[in-house]
Each structure stands twice: as structure tokens, then as C-alpha cells.
């Protein structure tokens, strides 16, 4: 198994707190995702995952499937 990494994504579209569990559920359903935390007030999405099982692109796509756009962020 490869090393888990932490990826930080940002979304400017988090309009209501109810989107938080939707996005977390979609991310946690991906293979290799250990933990997903959405910060509603900052639009920051932190994901601990195994990049060999779920790429950053897969994380973005999972968020997109819930109706929100997100992009990788350095912090």
C-alpha cells in the first residue's frame, strides 16, 4: 500500500450547510479515502487518501457529482 497523503481542495460554491455531508459522503465512498472534512465557512475541503487508489482528479470528480465545483489548493 502506498503512503496516504492529504489533499486540500477549495470550493467557492458551498451555499448551504447541507452540502457538507453530501460532499463528505461522496468523497468517503471513494476507494483509498481515509477521511474527508468539508469546512463550510471557508470552502476548504481536506481529504486524506491513498493517491494510488483515488487521484486528485477523482476527488474533484466526486465533488462535481454532487453538483459543486472544486479545485486543488496549496493551502
LOSELO-799697 format. One record per atom (N, C-alpha, C): residue number from 1; atom name; x, y, z; residue in one letter. Coordinates in steps of 0.2 Angstrom, whole numbers. Atoms other than C-alpha are relative to their C-alpha. Example, Ala and Ser with C-alpha at 12.3 -4.5 7.8 and 13.67 -1.06 7.14 Angstrom:
! residues 2
<nuba vexti="1" fipa="N" px="4" py="-6" pz="0" bafi="A"/>
<nuba vexti="1" fipa="CA" px="62" py="-22" pz="39" bafi="A"/>
<nuba vexti="1" fipa="C" px="4" py="6" pz="0" bafi="A"/>
<nuba vexti="2" fipa="N" px="-4" py="-6" pz="-1" bafi="S"/>
<nuba vexti="2" fipa="CA" px="68" py="-5" pz="36" bafi="S"/>
<nuba vexti="2" fipa="C" px="-4" py="5" pz="3" bafi="S"/>
This chain:
! residues 75
<nuba vexti="1" fipa="N" px="4" py="-6" pz="0" bafi="X"/>
<nuba vexti="1" fipa="CA" px="0" py="0" pz="0" bafi="X"/>
<nuba vexti="1" fipa="C" px="4" py="6" pz="0" bafi="X"/>
<nuba vexti="2" fipa="N" px="-4" py="-6" pz="0" bafi="X"/>
<nuba vexti="2" fipa="CA" px="7" py="17" pz="-4" bafi="X"/>
<nuba vexti="2" fipa="C" px="-2" py="5" pz="5" bafi="X"/>
<nuba vexti="3" fipa="N" px="1" py="-5" pz="-6" bafi="X"/>
<nuba vexti="3" fipa="CA" px="8" py="32" pz="8" bafi="X"/>
<nuba vexti="3" fipa="C" px="-7" py="4" pz="-1" bafi="X"/>
<nuba vexti="4" fipa="N" px="6" py="-4" pz="0" bafi="X"/>
<nuba vexti="4" fipa="CA" px="-8" py="41" pz="12" bafi="X"/>
<nuba vexti="4" fipa="C" px="2" py="7" pz="-1" bafi="X"/>
<nuba vexti="5" fipa="N" px="-2" py="-7" pz="0" bafi="X"/>
<nuba vexti="5" fipa="CA" px="-7" py="60" pz="8" bafi="X"/>
<nuba vexti="5" fipa="C" px="-7" py="4" pz="1" bafi="X"/>
<nuba vexti="6" fipa="N" px="6" py="-5" pz="-1" bafi="X"/>
<nuba vexti="6" fipa="CA" px="-18" py="75" pz="12" bafi="X"/>
<nuba vexti="6" fipa="C" px="0" py="4" pz="-6" bafi="X"/>
<nuba vexti="7" fipa="N" px="1" py="-4" pz="5" bafi="X"/>
<nuba vexti="7" fipa="CA" px="-25" py="84" pz="-2" bafi="X"/>
<nuba vexti="7" fipa="C" px="-5" py="6" pz="2" bafi="X"/>
<nuba vexti="8" fipa="N" px="4" py="-5" pz="-2" bafi="X"/>
<nuba vexti="8" fipa="CA" px="-33" py="101" pz="0" bafi="X"/>
<nuba vexti="8" fipa="C" px="-3" py="3" pz="-6" bafi="X"/>
<nuba vexti="9" fipa="N" px="4" py="-3" pz="6" bafi="X"/>
<nuba vexti="9" fipa="CA" px="-47" py="107" pz="-12" bafi="X"/>
<nuba vexti="9" fipa="C" px="-4" py="6" pz="3" bafi="X"/>
<nuba vexti="10" fipa="N" px="4" py="-6" pz="-2" bafi="X"/>
<nuba vexti="10" fipa="CA" px="-57" py="123" pz="-12" bafi="X"/>
<nuba vexti="10" fipa="C" px="-6" py="0" pz="-4" bafi="X"/>
<nuba vexti="11" fipa="N" px="6" py="-1" pz="3" bafi="X"/>
<nuba vexti="11" fipa="CA" px="-74" py="127" pz="-17" bafi="X"/>
<nuba vexti="11" fipa="C" px="-3" py="7" pz="2" bafi="X"/>
<nuba vexti="12" fipa="N" px="3" py="-6" pz="-1" bafi="X"/>
<nuba vexti="12" fipa="CA" px="-82" py="144" pz="-19" bafi="X"/>
<nuba vexti="12" fipa="C" px="-8" py="-1" pz="0" bafi="X"/>
<nuba vexti="13" fipa="N" px="7" py="1" pz="1" bafi="X"/>
<nuba vexti="13" fipa="CA" px="-99" py="136" pz="-21" bafi="X"/>
<nuba vexti="13" fipa="C" px="-4" py="-3" pz="5" bafi="X"/>
<nuba vexti="14" fipa="N" px="4" py="3" pz="-6" bafi="X"/>
<nuba vexti="14" fipa="CA" px="-104" py="130" pz="-4" bafi="X"/>
<nuba vexti="14" fipa="C" px="-5" py="5" pz="3" bafi="X"/>
<nuba vexti="15" fipa="N" px="5" py="-5" pz="-2" bafi="X"/>
<nuba vexti="15" fipa="CA" px="-120" py="139" pz="-2" bafi="X"/>
<nuba vexti="15" fipa="C" px="-4" py="-1" pz="6" bafi="X"/>
<nuba vexti="16" fipa="N" px="4" py="1" pz="-6" bafi="X"/>
<nuba vexti="16" fipa="CA" px="-128" py="130" pz="12" bafi="X"/>
<nuba vexti="16" fipa="C" px="3" py="-6" pz="4" bafi="X"/>
<nuba vexti="17" fipa="N" px="-3" py="5" pz="-4" bafi="X"/>
<nuba vexti="17" fipa="CA" px="-123" py="119" pz="26" bafi="X"/>
<nuba vexti="17" fipa="C" px="-2" py="-7" pz="-2" bafi="X"/>
<nuba vexti="18" fipa="N" px="2" py="7" pz="2" bafi="X"/>
<nuba vexti="18" fipa="CA" px="-132" py="104" pz="19" bafi="X"/>
<nuba vexti="18" fipa="C" px="4" py="-3" pz="-5" bafi="X"/>
<nuba vexti="19" fipa="N" px="-4" py="3" pz="5" bafi="X"/>
<nuba vexti="19" fipa="CA" px="-120" py="102" pz="5" bafi="X"/>
<nuba vexti="19" fipa="C" px="6" py="-4" pz="4" bafi="X"/>
<nuba vexti="20" fipa="N" px="-6" py="3" pz="-3" bafi="X"/>
<nuba vexti="20" fipa="CA" px="-106" py="97" pz="18" bafi="X"/>
<nuba vexti="20" fipa="C" px="-1" py="-8" pz="1" bafi="X"/>
<nuba vexti="21" fipa="N" px="0" py="8" pz="0" bafi="X"/>
<nuba vexti="21" fipa="CA" px="-112" py="79" pz="22" bafi="X"/>
<nuba vexti="21" fipa="C" px="-1" py="-3" pz="-7" bafi="X"/>
<nuba vexti="22" fipa="N" px="0" py="3" pz="6" bafi="X"/>
<nuba vexti="22" fipa="CA" px="-116" py="76" pz="4" bafi="X"/>
<nuba vexti="22" fipa="C" px="7" py="0" pz="-3" bafi="X"/>
<nuba vexti="23" fipa="N" px="-6" py="1" pz="3" bafi="X"/>
<nuba vexti="23" fipa="CA" px="-99" py="80" pz="-2" bafi="X"/>
<nuba vexti="23" fipa="C" px="5" py="-4" pz="4" bafi="X"/>
<nuba vexti="24" fipa="N" px="-4" py="5" pz="-4" bafi="X"/>
<nuba vexti="24" fipa="CA" px="-91" py="71" pz="13" bafi="X"/>
<nuba vexti="24" fipa="C" px="-2" py="-7" pz="-2" bafi="X"/>
<nuba vexti="25" fipa="N" px="2" py="7" pz="1" bafi="X"/>
<nuba vexti="25" fipa="CA" px="-101" py="56" pz="9" bafi="X"/>
<nuba vexti="25" fipa="C" px="2" py="-3" pz="-7" bafi="X"/>
<nuba vexti="26" fipa="N" px="-3" py="2" pz="7" bafi="X"/>
<nuba vexti="26" fipa="CA" px="-96" py="56" pz="-10" bafi="X"/>
<nuba vexti="26" fipa="C" px="7" py="-1" pz="1" bafi="X"/>
<nuba vexti="27" fipa="N" px="-7" py="1" pz="-1" bafi="X"/>
<nuba vexti="27" fipa="CA" px="-78" py="58" pz="-5" bafi="X"/>
<nuba vexti="27" fipa="C" px="2" py="-7" pz="4" bafi="X"/>
<nuba vexti="28" fipa="N" px="-2" py="6" pz="-5" bafi="X"/>
<nuba vexti="28" fipa="CA" px="-78" py="44" pz="9" bafi="X"/>
<nuba vexti="28" fipa="C" px="-2" py="-6" pz="-4" bafi="X"/>
<nuba vexti="29" fipa="N" px="2" py="6" pz="4" bafi="X"/>
<nuba vexti="29" fipa="CA" px="-86" py="32" pz="-4" bafi="X"/>
<nuba vexti="29" fipa="C" px="5" py="-2" pz="-5" bafi="X"/>
<nuba vexti="30" fipa="N" px="-6" py="1" pz="5" bafi="X"/>
<nuba vexti="30" fipa="CA" px="-70" py="33" pz="-15" bafi="X"/>
<nuba vexti="30" fipa="C" px="4" py="-5" pz="3" bafi="X"/>
<nuba vexti="31" fipa="N" px="-5" py="4" pz="-3" bafi="X"/>
<nuba vexti="31" fipa="CA" px="-58" py="19" pz="-13" bafi="X"/>
<nuba vexti="31" fipa="C" px="7" py="4" pz="2" bafi="X"/>
<nuba vexti="32" fipa="N" px="-7" py="-3" pz="-2" bafi="X"/>
<nuba vexti="32" fipa="CA" px="-42" py="24" pz="-3" bafi="X"/>
<nuba vexti="32" fipa="C" px="-1" py="6" pz="4" bafi="X"/>
<nuba vexti="33" fipa="N" px="1" py="-6" pz="-4" bafi="X"/>
<nuba vexti="33" fipa="CA" px="-51" py="39" pz="6" bafi="X"/>
<nuba vexti="33" fipa="C" px="-1" py="-2" pz="7" bafi="X"/>
<nuba vexti="34" fipa="N" px="0" py="1" pz="-7" bafi="X"/>
<nuba vexti="34" fipa="CA" px="-47" py="38" pz="24" bafi="X"/>
<nuba vexti="34" fipa="C" px="-5" py="5" pz="4" bafi="X"/>
<nuba vexti="35" fipa="N" px="4" py="-5" pz="-3" bafi="X"/>
<nuba vexti="35" fipa="CA" px="-56" py="54" pz="29" bafi="X"/>
<nuba vexti="35" fipa="C" px="-1" py="6" pz="-4" bafi="X"/>
<nuba vexti="36" fipa="N" px="1" py="-6" pz="4" bafi="X"/>
<nuba vexti="36" fipa="CA" px="-64" py="69" pz="21" bafi="X"/>
<nuba vexti="36" fipa="C" px="-4" py="5" pz="5" bafi="X"/>
<nuba vexti="37" fipa="N" px="3" py="-5" pz="-4" bafi="X"/>
<nuba vexti="37" fipa="CA" px="-68" py="85" pz="30" bafi="X"/>
<nuba vexti="37" fipa="C" px="-2" py="6" pz="-4" bafi="X"/>
<nuba vexti="38" fipa="N" px="2" py="-6" pz="4" bafi="X"/>
<nuba vexti="38" fipa="CA" px="-78" py="100" pz="22" bafi="X"/>
<nuba vexti="38" fipa="C" px="-1" py="5" pz="5" bafi="X"/>
<nuba vexti="39" fipa="N" px="1" py="-6" pz="-5" bafi="X"/>
<nuba vexti="39" fipa="CA" px="-76" py="117" pz="31" bafi="X"/>
<nuba vexti="39" fipa="C" px="-5" py="5" pz="-4" bafi="X"/>
<nuba vexti="40" fipa="N" px="5" py="-4" pz="3" bafi="X"/>
<nuba vexti="40" fipa="CA" px="-92" py="126" pz="26" bafi="X"/>
<nuba vexti="40" fipa="C" px="2" py="7" pz="-1" bafi="X"/>
<nuba vexti="41" fipa="N" px="-1" py="-7" pz="0" bafi="X"/>
<nuba vexti="41" fipa="CA" px="-87" py="143" pz="31" bafi="X"/>
<nuba vexti="41" fipa="C" px="6" py="3" pz="-4" bafi="X"/>
<nuba vexti="42" fipa="N" px="-6" py="-2" pz="4" bafi="X"/>
<nuba vexti="42" fipa="CA" px="-70" py="143" pz="22" bafi="X"/>
<nuba vexti="42" fipa="C" px="0" py="-3" pz="-7" bafi="X"/>
<nuba vexti="43" fipa="N" px="0" py="3" pz="6" bafi="X"/>
<nuba vexti="43" fipa="CA" px="-74" py="132" pz="7" bafi="X"/>
<nuba vexti="43" fipa="C" px="6" py="-5" pz="-1" bafi="X"/>
<nuba vexti="44" fipa="N" px="-6" py="5" pz="1" bafi="X"/>
<nuba vexti="44" fipa="CA" px="-59" py="121" pz="11" bafi="X"/>
<nuba vexti="44" fipa="C" px="-3" py="-7" pz="1" bafi="X"/>
<nuba vexti="45" fipa="N" px="2" py="7" pz="-1" bafi="X"/>
<nuba vexti="45" fipa="CA" px="-61" py="103" pz="9" bafi="X"/>
<nuba vexti="45" fipa="C" px="7" py="-4" pz="0" bafi="X"/>
<nuba vexti="46" fipa="N" px="-6" py="3" pz="-2" bafi="X"/>
<nuba vexti="46" fipa="CA" px="-47" py="92" pz="17" bafi="X"/>
<nuba vexti="46" fipa="C" px="-2" py="-8" pz="-1" bafi="X"/>
<nuba vexti="47" fipa="N" px="1" py="7" pz="1" bafi="X"/>
<nuba vexti="47" fipa="CA" px="-45" py="74" pz="11" bafi="X"/>
<nuba vexti="47" fipa="C" px="6" py="-4" pz="1" bafi="X"/>
<nuba vexti="48" fipa="N" px="-5" py="5" pz="-1" bafi="X"/>
<nuba vexti="48" fipa="CA" px="-34" py="60" pz="17" bafi="X"/>
<nuba vexti="48" fipa="C" px="-1" py="-6" pz="-4" bafi="X"/>
<nuba vexti="49" fipa="N" px="1" py="6" pz="4" bafi="X"/>
<nuba vexti="49" fipa="CA" px="-32" py="47" pz="4" bafi="X"/>
<nuba vexti="49" fipa="C" px="6" py="-3" pz="-3" bafi="X"/>
<nuba vexti="50" fipa="N" px="-5" py="3" pz="3" bafi="X"/>
<nuba vexti="50" fipa="CA" px="-21" py="35" pz="-5" bafi="X"/>
<nuba vexti="50" fipa="C" px="0" py="2" pz="-7" bafi="X"/>
<nuba vexti="51" fipa="N" px="1" py="-3" pz="7" bafi="X"/>
<nuba vexti="51" fipa="CA" px="-17" py="43" pz="-22" bafi="X"/>
<nuba vexti="51" fipa="C" px="1" py="-6" pz="-5" bafi="X"/>
<nuba vexti="52" fipa="N" px="0" py="5" pz="5" bafi="X"/>
<nuba vexti="52" fipa="CA" px="-14" py="26" pz="-30" bafi="X"/>
<nuba vexti="52" fipa="C" px="-7" py="-3" pz="-1" bafi="X"/>
<nuba vexti="53" fipa="N" px="7" py="2" pz="1" bafi="X"/>
<nuba vexti="53" fipa="CA" px="-32" py="22" pz="-27" bafi="X"/>
<nuba vexti="53" fipa="C" px="-5" py="5" pz="-2" bafi="X"/>
<nuba vexti="54" fipa="N" px="4" py="-6" pz="2" bafi="X"/>
<nuba vexti="54" fipa="CA" px="-40" py="39" pz="-29" bafi="X"/>
<nuba vexti="54" fipa="C" px="4" py="6" pz="-1" bafi="X"/>
<nuba vexti="55" fipa="N" px="-4" py="-6" pz="2" bafi="X"/>
<nuba vexti="55" fipa="CA" px="-32" py="53" pz="-38" bafi="X"/>
<nuba vexti="55" fipa="C" px="-3" py="6" pz="2" bafi="X"/>
<nuba vexti="56" fipa="N" px="3" py="-6" pz="-2" bafi="X"/>
<nuba vexti="56" fipa="CA" px="-34" py="71" pz="-35" bafi="X"/>
<nuba vexti="56" fipa="C" px="-6" py="2" pz="-5" bafi="X"/>
<nuba vexti="57" fipa="N" px="5" py="0" pz="5" bafi="X"/>
<nuba vexti="57" fipa="CA" px="-44" py="71" pz="-51" bafi="X"/>
<nuba vexti="57" fipa="C" px="-7" py="-3" pz="2" bafi="X"/>
<nuba vexti="58" fipa="N" px="6" py="4" pz="-2" bafi="X"/>
<nuba vexti="58" fipa="CA" px="-56" py="58" pz="-44" bafi="X"/>
<nuba vexti="58" fipa="C" px="-3" py="3" pz="6" bafi="X"/>
<nuba vexti="59" fipa="N" px="3" py="-3" pz="-5" bafi="X"/>
<nuba vexti="59" fipa="CA" px="-59" py="68" pz="-29" bafi="X"/>
<nuba vexti="59" fipa="C" px="-4" py="6" pz="-2" bafi="X"/>
<nuba vexti="60" fipa="N" px="3" py="-5" pz="3" bafi="X"/>
<nuba vexti="60" fipa="CA" px="-63" py="83" pz="-39" bafi="X"/>
<nuba vexti="60" fipa="C" px="-7" py="-2" pz="-4" bafi="X"/>
<nuba vexti="61" fipa="N" px="6" py="3" pz="4" bafi="X"/>
<nuba vexti="61" fipa="CA" px="-75" py="72" pz="-50" bafi="X"/>
<nuba vexti="61" fipa="C" px="-5" py="-2" pz="5" bafi="X"/>
<nuba vexti="62" fipa="N" px="5" py="2" pz="-5" bafi="X"/>
<nuba vexti="62" fipa="CA" px="-83" py="65" pz="-34" bafi="X"/>
<nuba vexti="62" fipa="C" px="-4" py="6" pz="2" bafi="X"/>
<nuba vexti="63" fipa="N" px="3" py="-6" pz="-3" bafi="X"/>
<nuba vexti="63" fipa="CA" px="-87" py="83" pz="-28" bafi="X"/>
<nuba vexti="63" fipa="C" px="-5" py="3" pz="-6" bafi="X"/>
<nuba vexti="64" fipa="N" px="4" py="-3" pz="6" bafi="X"/>
<nuba vexti="64" fipa="CA" px="-93" py="88" pz="-46" bafi="X"/>
<nuba vexti="64" fipa="C" px="-7" py="-4" pz="0" bafi="X"/>
<nuba vexti="65" fipa="N" px="6" py="4" pz="0" bafi="X"/>
<nuba vexti="65" fipa="CA" px="-105" py="73" pz="-45" bafi="X"/>
<nuba vexti="65" fipa="C" px="-6" py="2" pz="5" bafi="X"/>
<nuba vexti="66" fipa="N" px="5" py="-2" pz="-5" bafi="X"/>
<nuba vexti="66" fipa="CA" px="-114" py="81" pz="-30" bafi="X"/>
<nuba vexti="66" fipa="C" px="-2" py="7" pz="-2" bafi="X"/>
<nuba vexti="67" fipa="N" px="2" py="-6" pz="2" bafi="X"/>
<nuba vexti="67" fipa="CA" px="-116" py="97" pz="-40" bafi="X"/>
<nuba vexti="67" fipa="C" px="4" py="6" pz="2" bafi="X"/>
<nuba vexti="68" fipa="N" px="-5" py="-6" pz="-2" bafi="X"/>
<nuba vexti="68" fipa="CA" px="-101" py="108" pz="-34" bafi="X"/>
<nuba vexti="68" fipa="C" px="6" py="-1" pz="-4" bafi="X"/>
<nuba vexti="69" fipa="N" px="-7" py="0" pz="3" bafi="X"/>
<nuba vexti="69" fipa="CA" px="-85" py="113" pz="-42" bafi="X"/>
<nuba vexti="69" fipa="C" px="5" py="1" pz="5" bafi="X"/>
<nuba vexti="70" fipa="N" px="-5" py="0" pz="-4" bafi="X"/>
<nuba vexti="70" fipa="CA" px="-69" py="111" pz="-33" bafi="X"/>
<nuba vexti="70" fipa="C" px="7" py="0" pz="-3" bafi="X"/>
<nuba vexti="71" fipa="N" px="-6" py="0" pz="3" bafi="X"/>
<nuba vexti="71" fipa="CA" px="-51" py="114" pz="-37" bafi="X"/>
<nuba vexti="71" fipa="C" px="6" py="-1" pz="5" bafi="X"/>
<nuba vexti="72" fipa="N" px="-6" py="1" pz="-5" bafi="X"/>
<nuba vexti="72" fipa="CA" px="-34" py="108" pz="-29" bafi="X"/>
<nuba vexti="72" fipa="C" px="2" py="7" pz="3" bafi="X"/>
<nuba vexti="73" fipa="N" px="-2" py="-7" pz="-3" bafi="X"/>
<nuba vexti="73" fipa="CA" px="-27" py="122" pz="-17" bafi="X"/>
<nuba vexti="73" fipa="C" px="7" py="-2" pz="4" bafi="X"/>
<nuba vexti="74" fipa="N" px="-6" py="1" pz="-4" bafi="X"/>
<nuba vexti="74" fipa="CA" px="-10" py="124" pz="-9" bafi="X"/>
<nuba vexti="74" fipa="C" px="-1" py="0" pz="7" bafi="X"/>
<nuba vexti="75" fipa="N" px="1" py="0" pz="-7" bafi="X"/>
<nuba vexti="75" fipa="CA" px="-17" py="128" pz="7" bafi="X"/>
<nuba vexti="75" fipa="C" px="-8" py="2" pz="2" bafi="X"/>
